[in-house]
């Protein structure tokens, strides 16, 4: 975007890449800890179905690629029609944890290296602002629930309260254990700041994402124990996420832009680094 608008990159691509990789590594460590602490297994959550549905939804609108929509719709379909048979609580827990990680990354890094832009406003004409675009690659450790005829000798005994997300598989009469497995994932963040500074905009979004992820995770824990909460979590995920986007856009529309052309002098949004 910067090269298209200004003929060169304000921030070198190498610096952007290293920044994303560093924060992505931190996010991966936090996410791996949460996934293991909660004890959610990816074995029966239907993640491949969720990916396929997310790609289909993306054709309707790019923002629908978020797992909040695909996960919620897939969970409701499974609960109502019985297919595909997935662990709804586990899928909702993964969606919740990913959004919580996103909130942490947006809070700490989402406002940095913002790109200055100009947009047409119906009331104020051309106004200045900032485009916040981020992508973080995440190295994650996930859990797989594995059946075995023999119990492995090298295992770690976990406390009685673990896992918080109880597996939906029937483990009666069989030996099951959790195995850690490395995967690569990615999180993205895109927003436009016209009525506030990028740091404030990003941190408000981050707090909302954190609250959304926390509430959804609590619902997922209850869903692994009480059937009715499976419906509540599945409905909450897409609706609450859509409301976050709606209110965020509404604030930008109602509030006055802060980067207006002054009557005297010039307004500088950013400068090229040395």
Secondary structure, 3 states (H helix, E strand, C coil): CHHHHHCCCCCCHHHHHHHHHHHHHHHHHHHHHHHHHHCCECCCCCHHHHHHHHHHHHHHCHHHHCHHHHHHHHHHHHHHHCCCCCCHHHHHHHHHHHHHHHHHHHHHHCCCCCEEEEEEECCCEEEEEEEEEEEEEEEEEEEEEEEECCCCCCCCCCCCCCCCCCCCCCCCCCEEEEEEEEEEEEEEEEEEECCCCHHHHHHHHHHHHHHHHHHHHHHHHHHCCCCHHHHHHHHHHHHHHHHHHHHHHHHHHHCCCCCCCCCCCCCCCCCCCC
